[in-house]
Amino acid sequence: MSALGHYLEEEGLATVAISLIRPQTENTKPPRALWVPFELGRPFGPPSDAEFQRRVVVAALRLLEREGGPLLIEDFPDDDPRSQPDPDWRPPFAAAPGAGLEAEVQALETAHQRWRQQHRRTTVGVSGLAIADAAHYVAEWLQHAPESPREGFSAPLMLRFAIDDVKAYALEAAAAGTARPSSKQLGDWLWNDTETGAAIHALRAALLHSEDARLKLIAENFIVPGARVRASP
């Protein structure tokens, strides 16, 4: 996007970028950029905080009034207010350790219903499967490579979509209620303390040895965030 900014400016269109990685922005040298100290994927700050997000947008647009360059980078002064853990947050009920992914998804149903009632939306559904079926499909992969449950979609692609659904389902269920957990709190819970996280970690480790290039690509890049990848034993 920084390089694109130069092309747009050559055509007479003023641009400003929002940067999440300052060294990268310094190297690519956009005409104007606002660096924000937020986690990747949240360039405007925390979700559901319209006032804070507006402050970020206004700060970026005000760079258009500034003179100087050709490289102008300004730092946003405030951290994400949701980056600190909420001491009042408690994980939702989940199945007992060892009960398995499918049992845990079932145990999270009430919490996830509460999330949907609160927010009137969900990011679950990319697989096109009911969540119980998505969990079952992921669990099957721990035993063998099943066929795709949807015509027109390959089994590796459906696996990726099903994993996305069970992750989103667990995280939304965990965020239901009045507490406002940080993304780190939610991530620590998902990847360290749940059957969902354990199943996905195990599946990634197994698929890295697959002879199917598509499965290896998915395992390496798409199912576990890089910061959560466990070192090989």
ZAMARGU-4260 file (C-alpha; in steps of 0.2 Angstrom, whole numbers, plus 5000, padded with zeros to 4 digits):
<rodrens>
0) 5000/5000/5000 | 5015/5012/5003 | 5021/5009/4985 | 5004/5012/4979 | 5003/5028/4988
5) 5017/5035/4977 | 5008/5030/4961 | 4992/5038/4967 | 5001/5054/4971 | 5009/5055/4954
10) 4991/5056/4947 | 4986/5070/4959 | 4978/5060/4973 | 4984/5064/4991 | 4986/5048/5001
15) 4989/5043/5019 | 4993/5026/5026 | 4990/5018/5043 | 5005/5008/5048 | 5006/4993/5060
20) 5025/4989/5057 | 5035/5005/5058 | 5052/4998/5051 | 5042/4992/5036 | 5035/5009/5033
25) 5052/5017/5035 | 5058/5006/5021 | 5044/5008/5009 | 5043/5027/5012 | 5025/5031/5009
30) 5021/5050/5006 | 5012/5050/5023 | 5009/5037/5036 | 5002/5036/5054 | 5010/5023/5064
35) 4998/5015/5077 | 5004/5004/5091 | 4991/4991/5089 | 4991/4972/5085 | 4991/4966/5067
40) 4973/4965/5060 | 4967/4980/5071 | 4973/4996/5062 | 4960/5007/5070 | 4961/5000/5087
45) 4949/4989/5097 | 4933/4982/5090 | 4916/4990/5095 | 4925/5007/5101 | 4918/5019/5088
50) 4925/5034/5097 | 4943/5028/5098 | 4942/5022/5080 | 4936/5039/5075 | 4951/5047/5083
55) 4963/5036/5073 | 4955/5040/5057 | 4955/5059/5061 | 4973/5058/5066 | 4977/5050/5049
60) 4967/5062/5039 | 4976/5077/5048 | 4992/5072/5040 | 4985/5078/5023 | 4986/5095/5030
65) 5004/5094/5035 | 5019/5099/5024 | 5035/5091/5023 | 5042/5075/5015 | 5044/5065/5005
70) 5043/5054/5019 | 5031/5059/5033 | 5028/5047/5048 | 5019/5052/5063 | 5016/5041/5079
75) 4998/5039/5086 | 5000/5044/5104 | 4989/5031/5113 | 4989/5012/5115 | 4974/5001/5112
80) 4964/5003/5127 | 4959/4985/5126 | 4977/4978/5126 | 4977/4977/5145 | 4969/4961/5153
85) 4952/4963/5161 | 4953/4956/5178 | 4935/4952/5179 | 4935/4941/5164 | 4932/4922/5167
90) 4933/4909/5153 | 4917/4901/5148 | 4912/4884/5153 | 4921/4871/5143 | 4921/4852/5143
95) 4933/4844/5154 | 4951/4841/5148 | 4952/4826/5137 | 4934/4826/5132 | 4938/4831/5115
100) 4934/4845/5102 | 4916/4840/5099 | 4911/4840/5117 | 4919/4856/5120 | 4910/4865/5105
105) 4894/4858/5113 | 4898/4864/5130 | 4901/4882/5123 | 4884/4883/5115 | 4875/4893/5128
110) 4890/4906/5129 | 4890/4908/5110 | 4871/4910/5109 | 4874/4924/5122 | 4887/4932/5111
115) 4875/4932/5096 | 4861/4940/5106 | 4873/4954/5112 | 4881/4958/5095 | 4868/4952/5082
120) 4881/4944/5071 | 4894/4931/5070 | 4910/4927/5060 | 4906/4908/5061 | 4900/4901/5045
125) 4913/4901/5032 | 4913/4882/5030 | 4894/4882/5027 | 4893/4868/5040 | 4883/4868/5056
130) 4896/4871/5070 | 4894/4853/5076 | 4897/4847/5059 | 4913/4858/5057 | 4920/4852/5074
135) 4916/4834/5068 | 4925/4836/5052 | 4941/4844/5060 | 4940/4829/5073 | 4940/4817/5059
140) 4956/4824/5052 | 4965/4818/5068 | 4961/4800/5063 | 4961/4800/5044 | 4959/4812/5029
145) 4940/4812/5026 | 4931/4817/5010 | 4925/4835/5008 | 4907/4837/5015 | 4903/4850/5002
150) 4902/4847/4983 | 4914/4859/4974 | 4925/4862/4988 | 4941/4852/4991 | 4944/4843/5007
155) 4960/4853/5012 | 4950/4869/5008 | 4935/4863/5019 | 4947/4859/5033 | 4954/4876/5033
160) 4936/4884/5033 | 4930/4872/5047 | 4945/4876/5058 | 4942/4895/5055 | 4924/4891/5061
165) 4928/4882/5077 | 4941/4895/5082 | 4929/4909/5079 | 4915/4900/5088 | 4926/4897/5104
170) 4933/4915/5104 | 4916/4923/5102 | 4909/4912/5116 | 4923/4917/5127 | 4920/4935/5124
175) 4901/4935/5128 | 4896/4944/5144 | 4900/4961/5151 | 4919/4958/5154 | 4930/4965/5140
180) 4945/4953/5139 | 4960/4958/5129 | 4965/4948/5113 | 4980/4941/5123 | 4968/4934/5136
185) 4957/4926/5123 | 4972/4919/5114 | 4980/4912/5129 | 4964/4903/5134 | 4961/4896/5116
190) 4978/4890/5112 | 4984/4885/5129 | 4968/4879/5139 | 4955/4872/5127 | 4952/4856/5118
195) 4949/4867/5102 | 4967/4873/5103 | 4974/4856/5107 | 4966/4848/5092 | 4972/4862/5080
200) 4990/4861/5087 | 4990/4842/5085 | 4982/4843/5067 | 4995/4856/5062 | 5009/4845/5068
205) 5002/4830/5059 | 4999/4839/5042 | 5017/4846/5042 | 5022/4828/5037 | 5008/4826/5023
210) 5013/4823/5005 | 4999/4834/5000 | 5007/4851/4996 | 4990/4860/4999 | 4989/4852/5016
215) 5006/4857/5021 | 5003/4875/5015 | 4988/4876/5026 | 4996/4869/5041 | 5011/4880/5039
220) 5002/4896/5036 | 4984/4897/5040 | 4978/4887/5055 | 4989/4892/5070 | 4995/4911/5071
225) 5014/4912/5070 | 5015/4918/5088 | 5006/4903/5094 | 5016/4890/5085 | 5023/4877/5097
230) 5042/4872/5095 | 5044/4855/5088 | 5049/4842/5102
</rodrens>
